[in-house]
C-alpha cells in the first residue's frame, strides 16, 4: 500500500511539473537571436587624421524580422560611425533585418589628428530593439546584445613607395 501511495505521489509530482512547464512556455515560439561578424578586427599602422573602413555583418538568427541598434563604446568610440553599405554617405544607428537574414554595415573609423601613438580599443555592439505593444499593461522584453572588438594601432609610420624611371648623371671626373 505504501508503494502504491509513493508511485501516486511521484505521478502527481511529474504531472504538476509538466503542467507548469506548459504554462511557462512561450506559445508564440518567436525567438530572438543576433550575430555579428567578424567578432574582432584590427586597424594596423593607423595614421593620425586618417579614415579607415571595415565591413561588418549583423545577423538576425530569429524567426521574425527585427530592428537592431549599433553603438560603439570604449576609448575610441567617438571615432566610429556606421553607414549603409549600399549608400556609404548615409549614416545609420539602427537597421531592420528580416528573420533568418543579415545586413552588411560599413564601419568608418576616423583617427583624430592630435592623438598620441598608441593602441586604442573600442567595442561595437549590435543589440535588439524590443517591439512595443499597444496594450495597456506592462510588458517585459529581452534585449540581446553582441560585441565586436576593435583594436586601432596608431603608429604615425609613413609607408612611402615610389618608382624610379630614370637616373642620369653628367660625365665628369
C-alpha positions in Angstrom: 0.0 0.0 0.0 2.9 2.3 0.8 4.5 1.6 -2.5 1.3 2.5 -4.3 1.0 5.8 -2.5 4.6 6.6 -3.3 4.0 5.9 -7.0 0.9 8.0 -7.0 2.8 10.9 -5.3 5.6 10.6 -8.0 3.0 10.6 -10.8 1.3 13.7 -9.3 4.6 15.5 -9.0 5.6 14.7 -12.6 2.2 15.8 -13.9 2.4 19.0 -11.9 5.9 19.8 -13.2 4.7 19.1 -16.8 1.7 21.4 -16.4 3.9 24.2 -15.0 6.3 23.8 -17.9 3.5 24.1 -20.4 2.1 27.2 -18.7 5.6 28.9 -18.6 6.5 28.2 -22.2 6.2 30.9 -24.8 3.4 29.9 -27.1 4.3 32.4 -29.9 7.6 30.5 -30.5 9.2 33.7 -31.7 12.9 33.6 -30.9 15.3 36.4 -30.6 18.8 35.9 -31.9 21.6 38.1 -33.2 25.1 37.6 -34.5 28.0 39.8 -35.7 30.9 39.0 -38.0 33.8 39.5 -37.7 33.9 39.2 -33.9 37.0 41.4 -33.9 39.2 43.4 -36.2 42.4 45.5 -36.1 43.4 48.7 -37.9 47.2 48.4 -38.1 49.5 51.3 -38.7 46.7 53.9 -38.5 47.7 57.4 -39.5 46.6 60.5 -37.4 43.8 62.1 -39.3 43.2 59.0 -41.5 39.8 57.4 -42.1 39.6 53.6 -42.3 36.7 51.4 -43.4 35.7 47.9 -42.3 32.5 46.0 -43.3 30.8 44.0 -40.6 27.7 41.8 -41.0 24.8 41.8 -38.5 22.8 38.6 -38.5 19.2 38.1 -37.3 19.0 34.5 -36.3 15.5 34.8 -35.1 12.3 33.7 -36.9 10.8 37.2 -37.1 12.1 40.4 -38.6 13.6 42.7 -36.1 15.2 46.1 -35.5 18.8 46.3 -34.2 20.8 49.3 -33.0 24.5 49.8 -33.4 26.6 51.6 -30.8 30.3 51.9 -30.0 31.8 52.0 -26.5 35.4 52.4 -25.3 38.2 54.9 -25.6 37.9 55.1 -29.4 34.1 55.1 -29.6 33.8 58.7 -30.8 36.0 57.8 -33.8 33.5 55.2 -35.1 30.4 55.7 -37.2 28.1 53.4 -39.1 26.9 53.6 -42.7 24.6 51.7 -45.0 26.9 49.7 -47.2 24.9 50.3 -50.4 24.8 54.1 -49.6 28.1 54.9 -47.9 27.3 58.5 -47.3 24.2 57.8 -45.2 25.0 57.4 -41.5 22.8 54.9 -39.6 22.3 54.0 -36.0 19.8 51.1 -36.4 18.8 48.7 -39.1 15.9 46.4 -39.8 16.7 42.8 -40.7 14.2 40.1 -41.8 14.1 36.8 -39.9 17.0 34.5 -40.7 18.6 37.4 -42.6 21.6 39.6 -42.4 22.7 43.1 -43.2 26.2 44.4 -44.1 27.2 47.6 -42.3 30.1 49.9 -43.3 32.1 51.0 -40.2 34.2 54.1 -40.7 36.9 54.9 -38.2 38.4 58.4 -38.3 41.5 58.9 -36.2 41.9 62.4 -34.7 44.9 64.4 -35.8 46.1 65.2 -32.3 46.1 61.7 -30.8 49.3 60.1 -29.4 50.8 57.0 -31.0 49.4 54.0 -29.0 46.9 51.2 -29.2 43.3 52.2 -28.7 40.3 49.9 -28.2 36.6 50.1 -28.8 33.7 47.6 -28.7 30.9 47.7 -31.3 27.6 46.4 -30.1 24.6 45.3 -32.1 21.6 44.9 -29.9 17.9 44.1 -30.5 15.2 46.7 -30.1 12.1 45.3 -28.4 8.9 45.7 -30.2 6.4 47.9 -28.4 2.9 46.6 -28.0 0.0 48.9 -27.8 -1.7 47.1 -25.0 -2.4 48.9 -21.8 -0.4 46.7 -19.5 3.2 46.4 -18.5 5.4 44.3 -20.8 8.9 42.9 -20.2 11.2 42.3 -23.2 14.5 40.6 -23.5 17.3 42.7 -25.2 20.0 40.7 -26.8 23.4 42.4 -27.3 26.5 41.0 -29.0 30.0 42.6 -29.2 32.7 43.0 -31.9 36.1 44.1 -30.5 38.1 46.8 -32.4 41.9 47.5 -31.9 43.3 50.6 -33.6 47.1 50.9 -33.7 48.0 54.5 -34.2 51.7 54.5 -35.2 52.3 57.6 -37.3 54.5 55.4 -39.5 54.6 56.6 -43.1 54.8 54.0 -45.8 56.3 55.6 -48.8 56.5 53.8 -52.2 57.8 55.1 -55.5 59.2 54.1 -58.8 62.4 55.4 -60.3 62.0 55.7 -64.1 65.5 57.1 -64.9 68.6 58.4 -63.3 71.1 60.5 -65.3 74.5 61.8 -64.3 76.9 64.1 -66.1 80.1 62.5 -67.3 82.7 64.3 -65.1 85.9 63.2 -63.4 
